Amino acid sequence: MKIVVFGASGPTGLQVVRQALTRNQQITAAVRRPGEFPVTDPLLRVVRTDARDGDAVAAAVAGSDAVISILGGSYTWKPVSIFTDGVGNILRAMRLHGVRRLVCVSSVCVAGTAAPGETLLFRTLLLPALRTLGRTAYADMARMEDAVRGSGLDWTIVRASGLFDGAARTDYTLAPSSIPGRYTARADLADALLTTTLENRFLGACVDVVTTTGTPRLTDAFRRG
């Protein structure tokens, strides 16, 4: 399968690229600074792409079978539009080139409520605090999710919890929202994105990916990067 990865230069994006290459997939890494991309492989194509540039996005998507979007940024109180702008360009490019399969990353915080079984502390204190801290980003993610749902494409939205760097993939949980869990290892998120894409799983659905072993302390929850 020929897969285009937007956000490939980030910590999770690099995991997706490396894991895809071990599965012998043809990958296009769409990044703003190709010269700084740390991975090389005969199956890898690295192209200069700003997700806000519709023409550049269309050129990156041309000839592909599927798109994985891991666009994102840091928490900020300022207005955020990278999710709607970037994925909006991706949707237009996919329609232009007849590409149907899209898998994109969102956050469990977009759902607005804790999964059944979560602790009272998490439901009443931690989750509301996180939603307040990242409210502009989560609002843009919610708009992105709406656009993806209405795209008419073969889409899957994968919602991550607090991201952290695990040593290796685990026996994580991947299931339709919502499931209990506060953490997602980037290696597990990358595997979930690839598996969902390659196996055409969860078409037209939002799913949560949760790591249950080797997770960090509660005070480190929802670190981003």
C-alpha positions, 0 to 999 in steps of 0.5 A: 500500500502507498501511504502518505503521512502528514505530521511525519516529522513529529514523535508519533509520525516518525514511529508510523514511518519506521513501523510502516517500513518494517511492514514493507509499505511504500511511504510518503512523508509529507514534512516542511523540512525534508532535509532534516528528516532522520529516516532513509529507506528505498521505500520512503519518499520525503516531500516538502509539504506545508499542510496549510498549502493546498497545492502542496498537499494535493501533490503529496497525496497524488498516487497514494492509496491511503492517508494518515494524518498526525497533524498537531501542535502544542497547547496554547490559549491562542486560536488553533486552526491547524487541524481544520486547515490541514485536514481540510486540504487533505480532504480536498486533495483526496477527492481530487485524486480519488483516494478514499482511505483516511485515518487521522488522530484526535484526542479523547478530550474531544469527547468531553466526558470521561469513559465509564469506569474512570475515577472520580478524581479524573472525571471531576478534576483532571479531565476538566483541567486538561480540556480547559488548558487545551480548549482551543486545540480541542475545539479545532479537533472537534471541527476537524472530526465533523469535517471528516465525518461529513467527507463521504470518504472511508475514514477512521478517527483514532483518539489518543489519551496522554501521549508518552514514549514507551520502549516498544509496542504493547498489548494495547486496547483499541476499541470504539469510544469510549474506553477507560485509560489515561495514557497512549504510548506513541509506539502503540498509537503508531501501530493502531494507525497502521493496522487500522489503515492496512486492514480497513478496520473501523470504517466510519468510526471513532476509536480510542487507543489506550496503553495499559502497561508501562504507563507513566505516573498520573502527574505526567498525564496528557503530556504532548509533543 
